[in-house]
Amino acid sequence: MADNTEGKTAQLYRMVMSEHLCPFGLKSKFLLERKGYRVEDHHLTTRDETDAFQAKHNVDTTPQTFIEGQRIGGYDELREHFGLDDPDDDTSYQPVIALFGTALLMAVAIMWLFNSAVFSLMTIEKFVAIAMILLGLQKLQDVESFSTMFLNYDLLAQRQVGYGYLYPFGETLAGILMLAGAMIWLAAPVALFIGTVGAVSVFKAVYIDRRELKCACVGGNSNVPLGFVSLTENLIMIAMGLWMPMRIYLL
């Protein structure tokens, strides 16, 4: 990994054609400049130029970056060179952080809009409801992929495959109803049921069977590891399923 980049120069070869501007070439140039390199930017302006370059350097793709005469490779290899990616670790919590962070800001925005206390019990309720909606939406983008990954660990889905297809709709519906404070008699049991089944399934897969699996919580193509985050998601749904009917009588 490069540490001291002061005064260093990198050579970048990327496709810049009238009909195609390589996005990874632009990202490579941006990353090199951000790391303090002066970039010698070589444009490959025709298909023939690109093919000749690839044949000369025995590579299949562009862009290609060279630093101190050493070929680093394409954009992914450049990120690894600067220590931004670990090739041996494809797990990431970024989707979960982005989703829950957005849900919290949306909850605060709603409270702000209605001139209510920004940080209150109501804010937490709205935050959880919005998070459920966003989580459900992620699954609904590709229900087939979600259901396939879900079958790896969910105990009910393994017995009743159709449950894996219904789950995203149930989670989204419960979240919408809880956000509106409507039909809690329906939303609460749905959240309580799917949360309980999910919590038991995750606990068994991770903490009893010690299986290393990917979580389907943010969709079927995520690299989020199954574990604490997944268990927390289900426990929160259980809490909401219990709390929402109670608050009608308490507040």
C-alpha positions as CSV (number, residue, x, y, z in Angstrom):
1,M,0.0,0.0,0.0
2,A,1.3,3.5,-0.9
3,D,1.9,5.7,2.0
4,N,4.1,8.6,0.9
5,T,2.8,10.0,-2.4
6,E,4.4,13.4,-2.3
7,G,5.7,14.3,-5.8
8,K,4.7,11.0,-7.3
9,T,3.3,10.5,-10.7
10,A,0.9,7.9,-12.0
11,Q,0.1,6.9,-15.6
12,L,-3.5,6.3,-16.3
13,Y,-4.8,4.8,-19.6
14,R,-8.5,5.1,-20.0
15,M,-11.2,5.0,-22.7
16,V,-12.3,8.5,-23.8
17,M,-14.4,8.1,-27.0
18,S,-17.2,10.2,-28.5
19,E,-19.6,7.4,-27.9
20,H,-18.2,6.1,-24.6
21,L,-16.5,7.7,-21.6
22,C,-15.3,5.0,-19.2
23,P,-16.7,5.8,-15.7
24,F,-14.1,3.6,-14.0
25,G,-11.4,5.6,-15.7
26,L,-12.8,8.8,-14.3
27,K,-13.1,7.2,-10.8
28,S,-9.4,6.0,-11.1
29,K,-8.3,9.6,-12.0
30,F,-10.3,11.1,-9.1
31,L,-8.9,8.5,-6.6
32,L,-5.3,9.1,-7.7
33,E,-5.6,12.8,-7.5
34,R,-7.2,12.5,-4.1
35,K,-4.2,10.5,-2.9
36,G,-1.9,13.2,-4.0
37,Y,-0.6,11.8,-7.3
38,R,0.0,13.9,-10.5
39,V,-1.8,11.9,-13.2
40,E,-0.5,11.5,-16.7
41,D,-3.9,11.0,-18.3
42,H,-3.6,9.0,-21.5
43,H,-6.8,8.8,-23.5
44,L,-7.7,5.8,-25.7
45,T,-9.9,7.4,-28.2
46,T,-10.7,4.5,-30.6
47,R,-11.5,0.9,-30.4
48,D,-8.3,0.1,-32.3
49,E,-6.2,2.1,-29.8
50,T,-7.8,0.3,-26.9
51,D,-7.3,-3.2,-28.5
52,A,-3.7,-2.4,-29.2
53,F,-3.0,-1.2,-25.7
54,Q,-4.7,-4.3,-24.2
55,A,-2.6,-6.6,-26.4
56,K,0.6,-4.8,-25.6
57,H,0.1,-5.1,-21.9
58,N,-1.7,-8.4,-22.0
59,V,-4.8,-7.1,-20.2
60,D,-8.5,-7.6,-20.9
61,T,-9.9,-4.4,-19.5
62,T,-9.3,-0.6,-19.1
63,P,-8.6,1.6,-17.3
64,Q,-5.1,0.6,-16.3
65,T,-2.9,2.5,-13.8
66,F,0.9,2.4,-13.6
67,I,2.8,3.7,-10.6
68,E,6.6,3.9,-10.7
69,G,6.6,1.7,-13.8
70,Q,4.5,-1.0,-12.0
71,R,1.1,-1.9,-13.4
72,I,-1.5,-1.7,-10.6
73,G,-4.5,-2.6,-12.7
74,G,-8.0,-1.4,-12.9
75,Y,-10.2,0.6,-10.5
76,D,-10.8,-2.3,-8.1
77,E,-7.1,-3.1,-7.9
78,L,-6.3,0.6,-7.4
79,R,-8.6,0.7,-4.4
80,E,-6.9,-2.4,-3.0
81,H,-3.5,-0.8,-3.6
82,F,-4.5,2.1,-1.4
83,G,-5.9,-0.2,1.2
84,L,-9.5,0.9,0.6
85,D,-10.8,-2.7,0.0
86,D,-9.9,-6.0,1.6
87,P,-9.9,-8.7,-1.2
88,D,-10.4,-11.4,1.5
89,D,-13.4,-9.7,3.1
90,D,-16.5,-9.1,1.0
91,T,-18.8,-8.4,4.0
92,S,-20.1,-4.9,4.5
93,Y,-22.4,-3.1,7.0
94,Q,-22.6,0.0,4.8
95,P,-26.1,-0.8,3.4
96,V,-27.5,-1.2,7.0
97,I,-25.8,2.0,8.2
98,A,-27.1,4.0,5.3
99,L,-30.6,2.6,5.7
100,F,-30.9,3.1,9.5
101,G,-29.3,6.5,9.3
102,T,-31.7,7.6,6.6
103,A,-34.7,6.2,8.6
104,L,-33.6,8.2,11.7
105,L,-33.2,11.4,9.7
106,M,-36.6,10.9,8.1
107,A,-38.2,10.4,11.6
108,V,-36.6,13.6,12.9
109,A,-37.8,15.4,9.8
110,I,-41.4,14.3,10.3
111,M,-41.3,15.4,14.0
112,W,-39.8,18.7,12.9
113,L,-42.4,19.2,10.2
114,F,-45.2,18.9,12.8
115,N,-43.5,21.1,15.4
116,S,-43.2,18.1,17.8
117,A,-40.3,17.2,20.1
118,V,-37.5,16.0,17.8
119,F,-36.2,13.5,20.3
120,S,-39.0,11.7,21.9
121,L,-40.7,8.3,22.2
122,M,-42.7,9.2,19.1
123,T,-39.5,9.8,17.2
124,I,-38.4,6.3,18.0
125,E,-41.7,4.9,16.9
126,K,-41.5,6.7,13.5
127,F,-37.8,5.7,13.1
128,V,-38.6,2.0,13.6
129,A,-41.6,2.2,11.3
130,I,-39.7,3.9,8.5
131,A,-36.8,1.5,8.9
132,M,-39.3,-1.4,8.5
133,I,-40.6,0.2,5.3
134,L,-37.1,0.8,3.9
135,L,-36.0,-2.8,4.8
136,G,-39.2,-4.2,3.1
137,L,-38.6,-2.0,0.0
138,Q,-35.0,-3.4,-0.3
139,K,-36.5,-6.9,-0.3
140,L,-39.3,-6.0,-2.7
141,Q,-36.8,-4.9,-5.4
142,D,-36.0,-8.6,-6.0
143,V,-38.3,-10.9,-4.1
144,E,-36.9,-14.0,-5.8
145,S,-33.3,-13.3,-4.7
146,F,-34.4,-12.4,-1.2
147,S,-36.4,-15.5,-0.8
148,T,-33.5,-17.7,-2.0
149,M,-31.1,-16.1,0.6
150,F,-33.8,-16.2,3.3
151,L,-34.2,-19.9,2.9
152,N,-30.6,-20.4,4.1
153,Y,-31.7,-19.7,7.7
154,D,-35.3,-18.9,8.3
155,L,-37.0,-21.9,10.0
156,L,-40.5,-21.2,8.8
157,A,-39.5,-20.5,5.2
158,Q,-37.6,-23.8,5.1
159,R,-40.9,-25.5,6.0
160,Q,-43.2,-23.2,4.0
161,V,-41.3,-21.8,1.0
162,G,-44.1,-19.4,0.2
163,Y,-43.5,-17.5,3.5
164,G,-40.2,-16.2,2.0
165,Y,-42.2,-14.5,-0.8
166,L,-44.8,-13.0,1.6
167,Y,-42.3,-11.7,4.2
168,P,-41.3,-8.5,2.3
169,F,-45.0,-7.5,1.8
170,G,-45.8,-8.2,5.5
171,E,-42.9,-6.2,6.8
172,T,-43.6,-3.2,4.5
173,L,-47.3,-3.2,5.3
174,A,-46.7,-3.4,9.0
175,G,-44.2,-0.5,8.8
176,I,-46.6,1.7,6.7
177,L,-49.5,1.1,9.1
178,M,-47.4,1.8,12.2
179,L,-46.1,5.0,10.6
180,A,-49.7,6.1,10.0
181,G,-50.8,4.8,13.4
182,A,-53.6,3.0,11.6
183,M,-55.0,-0.5,11.9
184,I,-52.6,-1.4,14.7
185,W,-54.8,-4.5,15.3
186,L,-53.3,-5.8,12.0
187,A,-49.8,-4.2,12.0
188,A,-48.8,-5.3,15.5
189,P,-49.5,-9.0,15.1
190,V,-47.7,-9.1,11.8
191,A,-44.6,-7.4,13.2
192,L,-44.7,-9.6,16.3
193,F,-45.0,-12.8,14.3
194,I,-42.3,-12.1,11.7
195,G,-40.0,-10.6,14.3
196,T,-40.3,-13.7,16.6
197,V,-39.8,-16.2,13.8
198,G,-36.9,-14.2,12.5
199,A,-35.2,-13.8,15.9
200,V,-35.4,-17.5,16.7
201,S,-34.1,-18.4,13.2
202,V,-31.2,-16.0,13.3
203,F,-30.3,-17.0,16.9
204,K,-30.3,-20.7,16.0
205,A,-28.3,-20.2,12.7
206,V,-25.6,-17.8,14.2
207,Y,-25.3,-18.6,17.9
208,I,-26.2,-22.3,18.1
209,D,-25.3,-23.7,14.7
210,R,-22.4,-21.3,14.3
211,R,-23.1,-20.8,10.6
212,E,-21.5,-18.0,8.6
213,L,-24.2,-16.7,6.3
214,K,-25.2,-13.5,4.6
215,C,-28.2,-11.7,5.8
216,A,-31.2,-11.1,3.5
217,C,-32.4,-8.1,5.7
218,V,-31.4,-5.6,3.0
219,G,-32.2,-7.7,0.0
220,G,-31.0,-10.9,-1.6
221,N,-27.8,-9.5,-3.0
222,S,-26.2,-7.9,0.0
223,N,-22.9,-8.7,1.7
224,V,-24.2,-7.9,5.2
225,P,-23.2,-10.8,7.5
226,L,-26.0,-12.6,9.4
227,G,-25.7,-11.9,13.1
228,F,-26.2,-9.1,15.6
229,V,-27.8,-6.6,13.1
230,S,-30.3,-9.2,11.9
231,L,-31.2,-10.2,15.4
232,T,-31.6,-6.6,16.5
233,E,-33.9,-5.9,13.5
234,N,-36.2,-8.8,14.6
235,L,-36.1,-7.9,18.3
236,I,-37.1,-4.3,17.4
237,M,-40.1,-5.6,15.4
238,I,-41.1,-7.7,18.4
239,A,-40.8,-4.6,20.6
240,M,-43.0,-2.6,18.2
241,G,-45.5,-5.4,17.9
242,L,-45.9,-5.4,21.7
243,W,-45.7,-1.6,22.3
244,M,-48.0,-0.3,19.6
245,P,-51.2,-1.9,21.0
246,M,-50.1,-0.9,24.6
247,R,-49.6,2.7,23.7
248,I,-53.2,3.1,22.7
249,Y,-54.3,2.4,26.3
250,L,-51.3,4.1,28.0
251,L,-51.1,7.4,26.1
